[in-house]
Amino acid sequence: MDRPTSRRPPRAVVVGGGIGGLTAAVALHQADWHVTVLERAEALAPVGAGIGLAPNSQRALDVIGLGDRVRELAAWQGDGGLRDPAGRWLNRTGSDATAKRFGGPLVLLHRATLVGILTSALPAGTVRTGAPAELTDAGDERRAAVVTTPDGPLRADLVVAADGIGSAVRRTLFPDHPGPRYSGYTTWRVVVPVPDRPFTPHETWGRGALWGTQPLKDGRVYAYAAALAPAGGRAPDGEKAELLRRFGDWHDPVPGIIAAAEPGGVLRHDVHHMAEPLPAYHRGRVAVLGDAAHAMQPTLGQGGNQAIEDAIVLAHHAGRGHDVAGRLPAYTEERLPRTMGIVRQATRTGRLAMLSGAGPVAARNALIRAVSRLGPGIVLRGFDGIADWQPPGRTYAAGAEPATAPR
């Protein structure tokens, strides 16, 4: 009795209103799906501060007509690079070299800004906040999937599990999978007003710790830090005080950024990654994407980017019909090898960044300096196959029109 019928538009339920879930909602809406997004939180207030969108995710957003709105927010111009805590440059590169190699700039923006761009492309009422959801039936080729909410069950031709690193939907689909593993370090993030003195965008690697300072288009600064620490730790006197202890003697503008931070505005989160791949990114009529499928360390800045890619590829394979269950294996086949390859690469980079012994750190820094003398292209080569990804759908270059309003 739950068998889907072609007499109505196909229905999709997206569990989770983060970046990946909202991108999937827009892409499916534009493919004539009836979409409902269920977000447990009372408001779409993104956890986190900034997000970097590389050319690969910008091209993915081109498919749904939103790429240029993101590119307009690019703030990094000129030089940047990698430093040590004393301020010495280990590697220098420029925004032009990145754009030339990968076909676009790196765009840093606040997560709330990106959420606003995505929700503006959805009809009113698509997103339901304060709406916890539980997958009670994954469905199959003949039977609809069922998601239970406090307001009753929702039947769907497709359920998109975009409920993050602690995904309850993932646990329901794959109860024997161990889930993400603690990576050995924690992170802090903060957004502050721009410092009085100009600074060059940078990431700084120390001993078992790193710091990054990046400009945003709106005139503020996004800063992030990471350090080796036991899981679940919290500073008894606040995370701003913890940043001062760990990074207060690093080069400018780090001390000033910390001083400008509101004590309650410093976010701290432990880093976990999916060391063991899921058996698949789908089961029945349910597809898993983003951190729910392949949580990764932030060392390549690709977590959100890969969620956006997932969403566009999923909508591409879902098509416009009700027989989606038979098409989801193609989504797994395309996304699982790519994303898990990036998970492994991010893990290797994390080990390098988090080296803590004086000898290994000195050797690492010397190697980076030596490689950098060969030119910025050598360092950027590490993003080949990642930032140059092309989406499966039409983009502006193929004649797609930018989206200015919900369809």
Secondary structure, DSSP 8 states (H G I E B T S, - for coil): -----TTS--EEEEE--SHHHHHHHHHHHHTT-EEEEE-SSSS---SSSEEEE-HHHHHHHHHTT-HHHHHTT----SEEEEE-TTS-EEEEEEHHHHHHHHTS--EEEEHHHHHHHHHTTS-TTSEESS---EEEE---SSS-EEEEETTEEEEESEEEE---TT-HHHHHH-TT----EEEEEEEEEEEEE--SS----EEEE-SSEEEEEEE-TTSEEEEEEEEE--TT---TT-HHHHHHHHHTTSSTTHHHHHHHS-GGG-EEEEEEE-SS--S-SEETTEEE-THHHH---GGGS-HHHHHHHHHHHHHHHHTTSS-GGGTHHHHHHHHHHHHHHHHHHHHHHHHHHT--SHHHHHHHHHHHHHHHTT-HHHHHGGGTTTTT---SS--GGGT-----S--
